[in-house]
Amino acid sequence: MEPKFEKDVKYRLTREVDACVVDGQNCVLQNDIDLNAETVLTFVEANEDGFVFSNEEGTNYRLHADDIDAVEEA
């Protein structure tokens, strides 16, 4: 079952996760970055590559499918 997220709703990470920084659909950094537990992100969209969230500064991150269980509503 695919998780349901609402656009523009804030979510919190319950544990550290690896994420891809995205610009449009593409990862812009060669390596994933670590996002800490308690990081608050806003849901942007779901696409064929995964779930995209944004931080307060406007940076978009795509979370890996195995990390989606670490996301809860803030």
N, C-alpha and C positions, 0 to 999 in steps of 0.2 A: 504494500500500500504506500503510495507516494504521500509525503507530508504536505500539509496545506499551510501556506503562509499568505498573509494579506499584504498587498502593496502599501508602502509607506508606513507600515507598523514597525515599531521598534522591538527587537529581540535581543536576548542576552545569551552569551556563550556560557555553558556550565563547566567547560573544561578547555584546556588549550587545544587548538586545532591548527592544521596547516591549511593555508589558503593561497590561491593564485590571484595576483593583482591583475585585473582585467581592464581593457580599454575597448569598449564595444564587446565583441565576442572573443577576443584574443588575449591570452596571457602576455603581459608586457615585461615580466621579469623571468629570467631563466630558472630561478629557484623559487619554490614556495616560501612564504613567510609564516612565522608563528603568530597567531592571534591568541592573546591571553584569555583565561577564564574571566568572566565578568565584563568582557568587552561588549559594548552595546552597538548593534548594527541595525540598519533599517532595510527591510526587504525591498528589493528593486524588481526582480523578475525571475521566473524559472524559464529555462530554455533547454535545448537538447543536450547542452554541455553540463548543466547543473543549476544550482541556485545562486543568484547574485545578490549580495548585500552591500550596503554602503555605510561608511563611518561618517561621523559628523563633519569631517573635512572634505567629504565628497569622493573619497577613494573607493572604488568598487572592488569587491573580493568575490571570487567564486569558490564556494566551499565544496569539498569532495563529498561524494555520496555517503561515505562511511563516517563523516563528521556531522551530518545533518541531525543526528540524534542528540547532539550537544547544543542545540538551539532551542530556547524556550522564550515565550513572550515576556518582555521586560515589565 
